[in-house]
Every structure is written in C-alpha cells, then in structure tokens.
Amino acid sequence: MRARPLPLPLLLALLALAPPLMAQDTAAPRPRAREMGVAPGVLPTGPLNAITDVPGVRVGQVTVREGDSVRTGVTAILPHGGNLFADKVPGAVFVGNGFGKLMGVTQVRELGEIETPVVLTCTLCVPRAADAVLDHVLAQNPEARSVNAVVGETNDGFLSDIRARPVRAEHVLRAIREARAGPVEEGAVGAGAGTVAFGWKGGIGTSSRALPRSLGGYTVGVLVQSNYGGILQVLGAPVGRELDRYFLKAELDRGDADGSIMMVVATDAPLDSRNLERLAARAMVGLGRTGSPMSNGSGDYAIAFSTAEGVRRTPERRGAVHSVESLPNDLLSPLFEAVVEATEEAIYNSLFRATTTKGHRGTVEALPLDRVREILSRYGSLDQHRRLPPGRPKR
C-alpha cells in the first residue's frame, strides 16, 4: 500500500520547524591567525605551521562531550612513533608559575628524559589519564617496573563538570593510538574543549618555525592548551582593553588573570636536557607577549623535547659510556627566537579557531574576530611585512 503524500502546507510547516543541520555542518571554520595577517616575528613557518612539522612528532586528540555538562578531552603528543619507554628522548620542564598538577615533572628534571607520550587533559582527570598511560607503556614493555607518565592539565571547570572526572582510560588510549603526523585540529577540541582564555573561548593551538640552512635548518614546533587570563594583546595591539574585557576590570564576571596554560615545545635540533630547559623558558616570553602576567592562581608550564636520533636514550646507550653531539650554547639564540614566535602564534590560533561553547555553568563566547581585525587595522598591526606565508624558507 502506497503512503499518501503530506499536504504541501503541512510539509512546509514541518520543514520550518526542523533544525538547520546543513547550515551547521557546512559552516566555514574560523580562520587561523596567519590567515588574518597575524604572523608574529620574522621566521617562516614549517609547511603545516604545526608542531607536527618537527619530524617524527605525532598528535592525537579525543574530545569528550556528554549532555550539557561535559566539555573536556585529551590531547596526546608523541615525540616519535616508536616505543618511547625503550627509545627515550631528552626532555625538560620550565615552570613560570606553579599552580598546577603536572605529573612526572620531578623525574624529567632529575634525569632529563621523557619516556611516555605527553598527555594533556583536565585538572581532576590527571590521575586517570596517567593510569591509562601506564597501561599503554606496560603493554609495550613487559619488563617495565617503573614508568614516569607525563600528564599536564588546565582547569575546565566552568564549561565542564570537572568533579565528574569524565576522562576515561579508553579516551587516553584512543588519543595515543590515533596520534598522527599531519595537520593538527585546533580550538575547542581535545584537552581544549572546555578551556577559557582572557574571558573568551580558549583551546588547542599550534605553530612552528623553520630556521634557514645557514642557522642549522632545524624546526621548532609548539602546541598549547590555553586556559589563562590577563589583558589580551595581539601583535602589541591592546585587543582586550578595546573589547572592554580584561584583568582588573572589576565589573567583569570572568575577566581575571587566573587559569593555566600548558605549552609543549618540540624540535629536531640535537639538544641536551639543559639546553631544552633553556628552550622551554623562552615559551614564557611568547606567553607574555599575549598579555599574561602569570598570576598567582595560574599554572604556566612548558615541556620541551628533542626528536634528534643522535641524542636519544636508546637501550644500548643507557648502559655504556658514549658520546653525544649536541648544539653548543652559542648556536641557540635562533632557536630561542623560534620558540617565542611559535608560542605566541600558537596561542593566537587557540583563540582564533575556538568556537562559542555552552557547557556546565554557562556559555563562553568565541573571540569576535571581525572586531579583532578592526582593532588590529586601527593600530597598524596588520602590516604587509607580517603576512608571511606558511612554508620553509628557500635554501
């Protein structure tokens, strides 16, 4: 029996009531900073302008959204695609302000090496994420009796029901398993799904810088999880002040400077842990350029590692005396500049790409990019010389 067609007036009424699914699915993504002419510094980027421009680095992300109250997730950064516990990389941590829960920091500082994926998540999810990292490493290494999981966090408790501790082992293991080279998703994704920065929606952002061959030809990549406050400035323009939302403006509900940021710095330059700590320290300069005072209630951390095979802690090197060729101090200044520029741009990308998000305790709006563009133009911050296209410099 054939169904009778609906009368045209009724059909039109039903279509009018239906949600605009196609409009939501096909909405153009928000631009990255460089697409708006916001290109900090003088060095060119790598091909992807991402931490994955550093050879070997992989990123995996899982976003956890449940009902109206959970907006969180996991971002995993792998220095290489092999067995990290067996093939450790030199690493270091620098702390700007230590109001945070960075697991594994003391052993990284003591031994100068990283032996697990670096995992970012929410504050109260750190222990569960670390437990999943242990599952991953122990499964790969039956002989392991001590594993130093490196897990960082920021507090997404406004948009997400953080007390529910919604990140589970399967989320972390999936992020590690699906970590890939290539483009990195930014904004309100992964560990940045519920973060807030400068009173606007924060999130995950990344950027890279490629040194010319005359300076070694090395690449530096940075990935951030932005969730902090202050007085937002973009390329020196007082964007936060112009938008009337900034730290110390008493009438604002959420315009304070507290919060946290995790910054992961990767490079293929052959560096030991001492100079990697110096590299990590320069991430704080890029952070400061965006308007952060590193307030009392903020956890500001930078984790740095080198992917260069010549400085790895492989099994055959750990039990014997061996020589390691690493860059001397006098050659580090260009790398310092690369970290500063990439950190600043990664933070801008985390804000520019983030979208308005409704969650546990309310809604956090995305940074209004049309107004930002107008402010930058008015202050002369969008000069032509700043519009550097992505890509390595000509050799």
Steps between C-alpha positions, in 0.01 A plus 500: 500500500648837393527767769305814424719812454472770763306811407734776383409749780572234766828401334619862490406547866700190602804614302486838670511333841795272415846602631734646239729197488656579166579856603678375813691225320623720215588809700842633402766442767642802677835614359840441649692808608722505192196495272407835654846647450606433860849355453726568800871544449730464202562127457299293250284210613525136406268364228210437741579774751454236769698303756482206258739686268770364733593162346357207693255693718144369511186646659180320595186658645175376645224746588260394776155665480221348704159662539503864608766471768814332363734692270849357538740259335853373442787617282799266468836608357744226398864595429525206260296203389710231663522362852569811708587304813772311315604794281483795739547859388682776687252732664459785745234699684492870580248641749388862473246481784444165664129495589438173317512124502769398252563132568848365437681833527758403765640201311520696175700764683720245673581273207439734208296255295142426400387140468126521435262699282435850635128507582291811568155488661289661776625562854308228685551257212879484539516182717266306272687617192831399657362156582408454133850609394637232732274243334637604161867486600474180704329323210791595274770416755442181705827555687410851626488545878501881519338737250495881519174612337504866394150648527415870505172683553296814511176551691190495275257505792281782367392327180543142623385312808857444609400322823353220291853428372357398164825405323536123493778263403350430158515873415870521581590174328309604190679837486836322521400231252366748244787748531618596152732734317331762282259786575394551861142592586480819706253687716236337721628146450683239704639636825386846388130413468404682821773757555464879531766762422474875571127450559455357148496141382851356507621164383772318311731696272824422319767665287854440376810679381764376253854630520691558176782262415757761600364473858484122499175441313328382818126515571329605822133419562274603787158375613303679773195433716388856584292562812637814661427869538651846496471790257484358149727659243556386144819615325522772764150635440293529822218273385376416850480864601323596177250216545443616860589164651819469700661423836437760775177626342293445814155482341587198288380162615782292350760753396771394745856383439483157660497176309778298341681425179692194387760560229674209328815588303649254251813531287720285281806695612738273694473645849571360844258544788679809633456692177148363454412663832640827364281448192193436717567818697463706182142380462423731792612796288247407231237457772576844638461660157134397499430685826546244778640618835543136616275569797496336842226253405643404161694187410739598221709205379720430200617148412775473238652201325734423210420240235857485364602134488858577600397616849244230581542270800486165320556172691851451365600850611356488850737233630827627356712810466433672169542839341205717402533787257271786599489864398728735691355790694613758244265356233181510706380858457319437167321207664400726789347745252317215328344386829384853588337555161340154477361519855344840439338386175384168647313691772337727243395191302345346812281810537428571135396142419288447813123520470232621743430219745211437737571275794462414866471848654428720202619609158841632400507703180764470232731795446319737258740490206334777300558742785852365553580564134368856528706566814818361345448709189442812706821446696699421186577145610410337170795632301583322176839386625327293767304294249749217465361198317539153651789297366870445547746767386683450175833333555 
